[in-house]
């Protein structure tokens, strides 16, 4: 008598699943390519090779998934105070170097570009980037300056850095995209320094 095999279950064996990680990776790619409005739970699920119900199970709504996928690529809450606390005449260059060196790391760049693209392309997600910049970058710099116009100075710094990131990593303006980090630090750093202290 031949032993009858039990029917094989579809999918991975119980306890061996990378579905959540694949969904996040697919969301990063989808949001980065399609923007927030152009991405759907269904398209993200298809990219991840899972059912859309599983995406809802792990993350709830598209907004929840976006927040999880973004995983803010920089930690200004930790790094900016140390940068600003250093030698005053080097703060501008150190800030520019901090951001550029972070964005030169492929995973940071990938997530950072996704965040910039979706935030700029959707009225729903623009407040996400604006709130992050206001709270974590502008606010921290302004508090360290302690001047009457500190918020304006810090906002000018943020506008300079955001513009540089957009031009280099989103628009990929050829000369700016090809420029070495050291050169950009040397050129943009003094402008940031002037916004902060002159």
C-alpha positions as CSV (number, residue, x, y, z in Angstrom):
1,X,0.0,0.0,0.0
2,X,1.4,3.4,-1.1
3,X,1.5,6.1,1.5
4,X,-0.8,8.9,0.5
5,X,0.8,12.3,0.5
6,X,-1.1,15.1,2.1
7,X,-1.9,18.0,-0.3
8,X,0.8,20.5,-0.5
9,X,0.0,23.9,0.9
10,X,0.6,26.9,-1.3
11,X,3.1,29.6,-0.3
12,X,5.9,29.5,2.2
13,X,6.1,27.1,5.1
14,X,4.5,28.5,8.3
15,X,6.8,30.8,10.2
16,X,9.0,31.5,7.1
17,X,7.7,34.7,5.6
18,X,9.3,37.8,4.3
19,X,6.0,39.2,3.0
20,X,6.1,42.3,5.2
21,X,9.6,43.2,4.1
22,X,8.7,42.6,0.4
23,X,5.6,44.8,0.8
24,X,7.8,47.6,2.3
25,X,10.3,47.3,-0.5
26,X,7.6,47.3,-3.1
27,X,6.0,50.3,-1.5
28,X,9.3,52.2,-1.6
29,X,9.7,51.5,-5.3
30,X,6.1,52.2,-6.2
31,X,5.8,55.5,-4.3
32,X,9.2,56.5,-5.7
33,X,8.1,55.8,-9.3
34,X,4.4,56.7,-9.2
35,X,4.2,59.2,-6.4
36,X,1.7,59.0,-3.6
37,X,-1.5,59.6,-5.7
38,X,-0.4,57.2,-8.5
39,X,0.3,54.3,-6.2
40,X,-2.4,52.0,-4.9
41,X,-2.5,49.1,-2.4
42,X,-3.3,46.8,-5.3
43,X,-0.3,48.0,-7.4
44,X,2.0,47.7,-4.4
45,X,0.6,44.2,-3.6
46,X,1.2,43.1,-7.2
47,X,4.7,44.4,-7.1
48,X,5.3,42.5,-3.9
49,X,3.7,39.3,-5.2
50,X,1.1,39.2,-2.5
51,X,-2.7,39.6,-2.1
52,X,-3.8,43.2,-1.4
53,X,-5.6,41.9,1.7
54,X,-2.2,41.0,3.2
55,X,-1.1,44.6,2.7
56,X,-4.1,45.8,4.5
57,X,-3.5,43.2,7.2
58,X,0.1,44.4,7.9
59,X,-0.3,48.2,7.3
60,X,-4.0,49.2,7.2
61,X,-4.3,52.1,4.8
62,X,-2.1,53.5,2.1
63,X,-1.2,56.4,4.3
64,X,-0.1,54.0,7.1
65,X,2.0,52.1,4.5
66,X,3.6,55.3,3.2
67,X,4.6,56.3,6.7
68,X,6.2,52.9,7.3
69,X,7.9,52.8,3.9
70,X,9.4,56.3,4.2
71,X,11.3,55.5,7.4
72,X,12.8,59.0,7.5
73,X,16.3,58.6,6.0
74,X,18.1,61.2,8.2
75,X,18.1,61.7,11.9
76,X,18.4,65.4,12.4
77,X,17.0,65.1,15.9
78,X,20.3,63.3,16.8
79,X,22.8,64.8,14.3
80,X,21.9,68.5,14.0
81,X,22.5,69.5,17.6
82,X,26.0,68.1,17.4
83,X,26.7,69.9,14.1
84,X,25.4,73.2,15.4
85,X,27.4,72.8,18.7
86,X,30.7,72.5,16.8
87,X,33.0,75.3,15.7
88,X,30.7,78.2,14.6
89,X,32.6,79.1,11.5
90,X,32.1,75.5,10.1
91,X,28.4,75.0,10.8
92,X,27.3,75.8,7.2
93,X,29.7,73.4,5.6
94,X,29.1,70.7,8.2
95,X,25.3,70.8,7.6
96,X,25.7,70.6,3.8
97,X,28.2,67.7,4.2
98,X,26.0,65.8,6.6
99,X,23.0,65.9,4.2
100,X,25.0,65.1,1.0
101,X,27.0,62.3,2.5
102,X,23.8,60.7,3.8
103,X,22.2,61.0,0.4
104,X,25.2,59.4,-1.3
105,X,24.3,56.2,0.5
106,X,22.1,54.2,-1.9
107,X,19.4,53.2,0.6
108,X,19.1,56.7,2.1
109,X,19.0,58.2,-1.4
110,X,16.3,55.8,-2.5
111,X,14.1,56.6,0.4
112,X,14.9,60.3,0.4
113,X,14.1,60.6,-3.3
114,X,10.8,58.8,-2.7
115,X,10.0,61.2,0.1
116,X,10.8,64.3,-1.9
117,X,9.0,63.1,-5.0
118,X,5.8,62.1,-3.3
119,X,5.8,65.1,-0.9
120,X,6.2,67.5,-3.8
121,X,3.7,65.7,-6.1
122,X,0.8,65.3,-3.7
123,X,-1.1,67.8,-1.6
124,X,-1.8,64.9,0.8
125,X,1.9,64.2,1.5
126,X,3.4,67.7,1.2
127,X,2.5,68.4,4.9
128,X,4.6,65.3,5.8
129,X,7.8,66.7,4.4
130,X,7.0,70.3,5.6
131,X,6.2,69.1,9.1
132,X,9.4,67.0,9.2
133,X,11.5,69.9,8.0
134,X,9.8,72.4,10.4
135,X,10.0,70.2,13.4
136,X,13.3,68.3,13.0
137,X,15.5,70.6,11.0
138,X,14.3,74.2,11.0
139,X,13.2,74.1,14.7
140,X,16.4,72.6,15.9
141,X,18.6,75.0,14.1
142,X,16.4,78.0,15.1
143,X,16.6,77.0,18.8
144,X,20.3,76.8,18.6
145,X,20.6,80.4,17.1
146,X,18.5,82.2,19.7
147,X,18.1,85.3,17.6
148,X,14.9,87.2,16.8
149,X,14.9,86.1,13.2
150,X,16.1,82.6,13.9
151,X,13.0,80.9,12.2
152,X,13.6,82.8,9.0
153,X,17.3,82.1,9.0
154,X,16.7,78.4,9.6
155,X,14.0,78.3,6.9
156,X,16.4,79.8,4.4
157,X,18.9,77.1,5.3
158,X,16.2,74.4,4.8
159,X,15.2,76.0,1.4
160,X,18.9,76.0,0.3
161,X,19.4,72.3,1.3
162,X,16.0,71.1,-0.1
163,X,16.7,72.9,-3.4
164,X,20.1,71.3,-3.6
165,X,18.7,67.8,-3.0
166,X,15.9,68.3,-5.5
167,X,18.2,69.6,-8.2
168,X,20.9,66.9,-7.6
169,X,18.8,63.8,-6.9
170,X,15.4,64.4,-8.5
171,X,16.0,66.7,-11.5
172,X,19.5,65.4,-11.8
173,X,20.8,68.6,-13.4
174,X,23.9,67.3,-15.1
175,X,26.6,69.5,-13.6
176,X,25.1,69.4,-10.1
177,X,24.5,65.6,-10.2
178,X,28.1,65.0,-11.3
179,X,29.8,67.4,-8.9
180,X,31.8,65.8,-6.1
181,X,30.5,66.2,-2.5
182,X,33.5,68.2,-1.5
183,X,33.0,70.8,-4.2
184,X,29.3,71.2,-3.3
185,X,30.2,71.6,0.4
186,X,32.7,74.3,-0.6
187,X,30.2,76.2,-2.7
188,X,26.9,75.8,-0.8
189,X,28.3,75.7,2.7
190,X,29.3,79.4,2.8
191,X,25.7,80.4,1.7
192,X,24.2,78.3,4.5
193,X,26.8,79.9,6.9
194,X,25.7,83.4,5.8
195,X,22.0,82.5,6.3
196,X,22.8,81.3,9.8
197,X,25.1,84.0,11.1
198,X,25.6,87.1,8.9
